[in-house]
């Protein structure tokens, strides 16, 4: 019986690790920006395609800045508004209902304080 319980626990841990990030494109229709959130820590990052002369281009990823770093452990996801000109997304904590608006500011991702 203990072996079965251990196998079930290992399977649950493996599943949680496999779902470590969630990804969502910014709703802005002329922007090639993809946001990611660590589903446990809530840390938000963003990557986008950039043109670089003499190459096929590069993937430009920006680090987490103010408010976008790790938060209190939870179950985080991303949500977009339906606004076609919105360049940011919302980080949502699915258990508590708290959310933050996250967007690119300069060379980093920033998020507003969480609220509900």
C-alpha positions, -999 to 999 in steps of 0.1 A, spaced: 0 0 0 28 24 8 44 17 -26 12 27 -43 9 59 -23 46 67 -31 40 61 -68 9 84 -68 28 111 -50 57 109 -75 32 111 -104 16 142 -89 50 159 -84 60 150 -120 28 164 -133 33 197 -113 68 200 -127 56 194 -162 32 223 -158 58 247 -146 50 275 -170 19 290 -188 22 310 -219 0 337 -235 4 361 -264 -3 398 -258 -37 407 -272 -23 436 -293 -27 424 -329 4 440 -343 27 429 -315 47 396 -315 51 394 -277 47 361 -257 43 363 -219 51 334 -196 44 328 -159 58 303 -135 27 287 -123 40 282 -87 60 314 -80 41 338 -103 73 352 -118 65 368 -152 87 371 -182 83 380 -219 100 372 -252 95 385 -287 111 382 -321 136 410 -330 152 418 -364 190 417 -364 209 427 -396 227 398 -412 208 371 -394 174 354 -395 165 374 -363 167 367 -326 145 359 -297 147 388 -273 136 379 -238 132 405 -211 137 399 -173 112 404 -145 113 439 -130 92 456 -104 64 434 -92 70 407 -119 94 386 -98 85 357 -76 54 361 -55 39 341 -26 36 305 -37 3 298 -54 -14 286 -86 -7 313 -112 -19 317 -147 -22 344 -174 -53 361 -188 -57 386 -216 -83 413 -221 -102 413 -254 -88 448 -261 -70 445 -295 -46 473 -286 -36 459 -251 1 451 -250 0 435 -215 -17 406 -198 -30 398 -163 -13 375 -139 -40 357 -119 -36 337 -88 -63 311 -93 -69 301 -57 -73 335 -42 -85 355 -72 -58 381 -68 -45 396 -101 -19 421 -114 -16 439 -148 18 430 -163 34 448 -192 68 458 -207 83 490 -194 117 498 -209 138 467 -209 119 446 -184 85 432 -174 67 450 -146 34 441 -128 11 462 -107 6 451 -70 -18 422 -67 -54 431 -59 -88 415 -59 
